[in-house]
């Protein structure tokens, strides 16, 4: 019985620590986007603080499949995360709201 409890405890701890490691590292983002996401990264990106949660989520997920040379830095940053992790992270930054119509159109042509 004691061994069974140890195994269950060990597995639970492993699962918990794995999920903690899998969350998006906001500090990696802040190096270019600023501590409050108030900067245009490399003078080229939208200001994340002004974007909606939905727009941020779509942008982050889109970066995973980009082939544009200017966006390869972002591709390298986001490719290690699942779409769900990126969606969850997007809910913690920017403004409340879903993806905007303008953002949808912009992404169709980029």
C-alpha positions in Angstrom: 0.0 0.0 0.0 2.8 2.4 0.8 4.5 1.8 -2.5 1.3 2.4 -4.4 0.9 5.8 -2.6 4.5 6.7 -3.5 4.0 5.8 -7.2 0.8 7.8 -7.3 2.4 10.8 -5.6 5.4 10.6 -7.9 3.3 10.5 -11.0 1.1 13.4 -9.8 4.2 15.5 -9.1 5.7 14.7 -12.5 2.4 15.7 -14.3 2.2 18.9 -12.2 5.8 19.9 -13.0 5.4 19.2 -16.7 2.4 21.5 -17.0 4.3 24.2 -15.2 7.2 24.0 -17.6 4.8 24.0 -20.6 3.3 27.5 -19.9 4.4 30.4 -22.1 7.4 32.3 -20.7 6.2 35.9 -20.8 9.7 37.2 -20.0 10.9 35.9 -23.4 8.2 38.1 -25.0 9.0 41.2 -22.9 12.5 41.4 -24.2 11.2 42.8 -27.5 7.6 43.8 -26.7 8.4 45.7 -23.4 7.6 44.9 -19.8 3.9 45.8 -20.3 3.8 44.8 -24.0 3.7 48.5 -24.9 6.5 48.5 -27.5 6.4 47.6 -31.2 9.0 44.8 -31.4 11.9 45.7 -33.6 9.8 48.7 -34.7 7.7 46.4 -36.9 5.0 44.6 -34.9 1.7 45.8 -33.6 1.7 46.9 -30.0 0.4 43.9 -28.1 -1.1 45.9 -25.3 -3.5 47.5 -27.8 -4.6 44.1 -29.3 -7.5 42.0 -28.1 -7.0 38.6 -26.6 -8.5 37.0 -29.7 -6.2 38.9 -32.0 -3.1 38.0 -29.9 -4.1 34.3 -29.9 -4.6 34.2 -33.7 -1.3 36.0 -34.3 0.6 33.7 -32.0 -0.8 30.6 -33.6 -0.3 32.0 -37.1 3.4 32.6 -36.4 3.8 28.8 -36.0 3.3 28.3 -39.8 4.9 31.5 -41.1 7.4 31.5 -43.9 8.0 35.2 -43.9 11.6 36.0 -43.1 10.7 38.9 -40.8 8.5 36.6 -38.7 11.0 33.7 -38.2 12.0 35.0 -34.7 8.4 34.7 -33.6 8.1 31.3 -35.2 11.0 30.1 -33.2 9.5 31.5 -30.0 6.0 30.1 -30.4 6.7 26.8 -32.1 7.5 25.1 -28.8 4.0 25.7 -27.4 0.6 24.1 -28.2 -2.2 26.1 -29.7 -4.0 25.9 -26.4 -1.1 27.2 -24.4 -0.9 30.2 -26.8 -4.6 30.8 -26.5 -4.4 30.6 -22.7 -1.4 33.0 -22.6 -3.2 35.4 -24.9 -6.0 35.7 -22.3 -3.4 37.1 -19.8 -2.2 40.1 -22.0 -3.8 42.7 -24.2 -7.4 43.8 -24.1 -10.6 41.8 -23.5 -12.3 40.8 -26.7 -12.4 38.3 -29.6 -10.6 38.6 -32.8 -11.5 41.8 -34.7 -12.8 41.9 -38.2 -9.8 44.1 -39.3 -7.4 41.6 -37.8 -9.1 38.7 -39.7 -8.7 40.6 -43.0 -5.1 41.6 -42.3 -4.2 37.9 -41.7 -5.8 36.8 -44.9 -3.3 38.9 -46.9 -0.1 38.4 -44.9 
